Every structure is written in C-alpha cells, then in structure tokens.
C-alpha cells in the first residue's frame, strides 16, 4: 500500500495532543474531517491506532509504533525537500553529525579551506540514536562511537578511547584510583540499552549524582563535564570505545565522500 503523507501528518497531530479537537485546530480543518481521515488511515493500515472514549484518546500499541516511525518519515521527507531546494538554488551544503565529546572542528576547518563553496552545518547526536540522522537524511556524515547499527552505512574506524566509570562522590568506590569490571558487579548501570532513557547527558549526570545509578562512558565525555559531586574512575579491564566515521552507503553525495576521505586522514593522524 502507499502511505498517504497527509493522513500521517493528521495522525501525528492527534498522537501529540491526544485530542481530536485540539489537533483539528492546529491543522485548520474541521474535527469531523480529521476523524474521517484517521479512520481512513486505520482502514489503509488494517489496524486501530487509537482507543477512543468520551473522555480521552489513547494510542494503541500499533499507534505508538506508528508515532515513533512517523518522526523518522517526516525527518526524511523534510531533508529530501531541503536538498532538492538547495540543488535548485545551486547551494552545496554538508551536515556533519558528531557524538558528544568527539571534536570535528579541525576537519571542518580543513574541509572549508579546501572546499569553500560547501556550507557546513553541525548536528550534535543523541547518545541513544547515533546512526538515526544518517538514515533519515538529517545528516550527511557522522562521527560516531561504537556500537551502532552499521546496516546501510559506509564506515571507517578512526581510533579508540578508554572507558571510565562515573560515580557519585558518596559511592563506596569513589576513593579508588581505578576500578575493574568485577568491582561494578551488581551496580545499576545507566547505559543506552537501559529502560530508563534520559534526554540529555546533563540529565544523566543529575540522576547519577542523586544516587540513581552509575554510568560507563568514554573518557572524553567525562573530561568535558567536570562536576564536584561526581568522580570518574578508569576501568582497567574494559574494552575501549571505538570511534568511527560513517556516511549512508546508498546516497551519492560527493561533498560527504570528500569529507570522509579528508576526515579519515586527519583524525587518524590525530590519534597517532
């Protein structure tokens, strides 16, 4: 089936507001029209997206999945439209995404000196979805930490960095010079696979300082977030975190490939 983008945007508005009337106001359409469009979308998909009562509108499990998928669809469509308009205006732009603690300024300066006609935008990546902007079109190049889903990406390994344990100063291990993984057995570790997802590194640090757990992280991240209520201890037997450059394998983008080649040389030299 062909997914109607207009219906999907109508669905996203109802999913955000959990209210047909408020969504209709935002969309500048009549509520009965919106209700019919949502029913039509449910028929197209063959499943119910909302549980409707006289007092509330809630997402079904299928609706929640569609809400998450829709965000990527809209980002991909918006990025495609942006690229089309830029090509029409003769504008060359490159969006370079980077994980927290990884620095691309040296490469950006070198690239701009060599290709002054290409505009560079920078995008800081969320730690739980590093590769997503490369897939939905928001970014052309990514400077990432492992692990991440490499499917559909052209990846070059650049280097590695050691991991540290982030602990509150009140923790039983806080006075150590370093720790081993065995020392952390039984601890509540806040990492990307956890159920409790935080929206920023700052929120994660607040939770750690408040005694809600500890975190294992790259040393460079710890270095840019010094706090008096936290300690960072080297983990002597932890595997280092790999750092990588990635571009979408199926999207032909000459500036991105030029950036990848230049960045690979520059960043590897910096590691050495």
N, C-alpha and C positions, 0 to 999 in steps of 0.2 A: 504494500500500500504506500501511497505518497502522503507524507505527513504535512498537513496544512500549517504553515508557519503562523498565520494569523490566529488560527484556533489555539495554537500552542502558546502564543502571547496572551490570549484571553485566559487560558488555563493558569499561566504563571501569575497573572494578576489576582485571580481568585485564590490561588495557593498562598500568595503572600498575605492577603488581607483576611483570609478565612471568612469572607463575607461577599456575597454576590452584589449587594447594593453598593458597597464601597468600591469594589472592583469595577463595576459599571460606571461609576462616577469618574474614576481615574481614566477609563478608556473612552469616555464621552459617548457611550452607547446606552440604550435602554436596557434595563435589567432583564426583561423577558427575552430580548435578543441574545444577551450574553448567556442566559440559561439554555437557550436552544443550541447555541454554538458549542457549549460544553457537552450537552447531550450528544450532539453530532460527533464530537471528538471521541466520546466514550464508545459510540457505535463503531467508529472507524477503527478504534483500537481493540474493541471486543472485550472491554473490562470497565468496571466502575472506578472512577478516580476520586470521588468524594462520597462521604457519608453525610447526608443532609438530614437535619432535624429542624424543627420550628425555631430552635434557639441557636444552633451552631452549624458550621460547615467544617468537617474534618477530612483530612486526606486518608485514603485507603493506603495499604502498603504499595499497591501499584502506583497510586497517585504520588506518594512520597518519592518513589524511584523516578517517576517522570519529572518531578520537580528538580531533582538533582541532575538528571540528564539534560533538562531544558537549559540550565545555566550554561553548559558547555556548547549546546547548539547555538544559543544566542551569541555567545562569545565568538564562535567560529564564523557565523554569518556576518556579524559586525566587522570582524577582522578582514574577511574576504571583501566586503564592500569598501572598507577603508583602503585596502591595497589596490582595488580597481580604480578608485578615485585618484589615488596617488600616481598610478601609472598614467592615467588620463591627463594629469597636470604635469607630467614629466618629473615628478618628485621621486627620489630614491631614499627610502627610509629603512633602517635596521633596528629592530627591537631586541636588545640583549638582556636576558634574564639572568639573575645570579642568586645563589643561595646565601643566606645570612653568614657573614664572616669571610666570604670569598670576595676578592677585590679584582675588578676588571679595568680599573682606571688606566693602568699602564697600557693595556691592549687598546682601549678606546682611543687614547692619545695617539698611539702609533698608527691605528687604522685611519683616524681622522686626518693625520698628516699625509697618508698615502692616498686616501680617497676622500678629499674634502667635499665632494659633491653629494656624499651619502650622509643623511642626517641620522644621528644615533639617539635612540631613546633607551632608558634603563628601566628595568622592572625587577623589584625585589620579590623573590619567590617565597611562598608559604612553605614551611618545612614539611608539611604532610602531603603536598601535591606538587613536588618539584617539576615533574615532567608534563603536567597537565597543560600549562600555557603553550608548550611546544606543539601539543596535539590539537588544541582548539584555535590556534592561529594568533594568540596574543603575543607570542614571542617567536623570533626567528632563530635565535641562538641561545643556548642555556649553558651556564657554568654551574654544575651540579655536584652534589655529594652522593655517593652510593649509600645504600642501594636504592634503585629506582627502576621502573619498568622501561626496558630498552626497546620494546617492540616498536618497530616503525621508525626508529631513530638511528642516525649515524653517530657513533660515539667514539671519542678518542680519550684515553686515560692520560691525565696530566701529571698527577702525583698523589700524595697521600699526606695525612696528618694524624697525630696520635689523639687518642680519646682521653677525656678526663671525666671524673665523677663530680657532679655538682651537688653539694650537701649544705643543709643549714648549719650555721655555726654551733647550734646546740646538739648536733648529731654525735653519736658515740665514736665515730671515726674522724671527727673534724680535726683532731690534733695530729693525725698521721701526716707523714711526708708524702706517702703514696699508698695505694691500695691494690689488691688483686681482686679478680672477679669473685673468688671464693668469699672474700670479705663482705661482698654485697649480696650474698645469698639470702633470700627471704625479704629483701627490701622491696618496697613498692616503687617500681621504676617507671617514670613517665617518659615514654618514647612515642614514635609515630604510630605504632601499632596499638596503642592503648585505647581503651574505650572512652576515657575522658579526654576529649580533644580540646585544646586551647587555641584561641585565635591569634596569639602572638607570643613571641619569646618572652616579652615582659610579663605577660600573664603567667606563663610557666614558672618564671623565677619567683613571682609573688607566691604561688602555690608551694613551691619548694621551701621558701623562707618561712612559710606558715606551717610547715610540718606535714604537708600532704603527700610527700614522696621525695624521691631524688631523681636525677637525670644523668644519662651518659651522653656526652656531646663532644664535638670536635674542639680542640684546644683553641683555635682561632675565635670561635664563638665566645668562649669564656673570656678571652682577652679583651674583647670589646664591650663586655658587660661586667666590669668590676663592681662588687657590692660588698658592703661591710658585714651584711648578715648572711653571706654565702661564702663557701670555700670551694676551691677547685683542686682536686687531687688527681695526679697522673694514675692511670690504670696500667700496671706494669705488664700484664699479660693479655691485654685486649688487642684485637686486630685493628690496625689503623683504618681510618676512613679514607677511601679513595676519592679523588676529585676528577671530574670529567667535563669535557666539552661535548655538547650534543646539538645536532640540527635535525629537523624532520627529513627522513630519507626520501619521501616521495614528493616533496615540494621543491621545485627547482628555483633557487634563489641565489643568484651569483654573488651579491654582497655578503650573504651569510656564509657561503663557501669560502670566499676570500677572507672573511673574518676568522673562520675556523682555522684556516691554514696559518694565518698570522698569529692567532692566539695560541695555537698549539706550540709554535716555536718559542714565542715569548714566555709563556707560562712554564713550559718545561725548563727553559733556561733559568727562570726564577727559582724553580725547585732545586736546581743543582747548585 
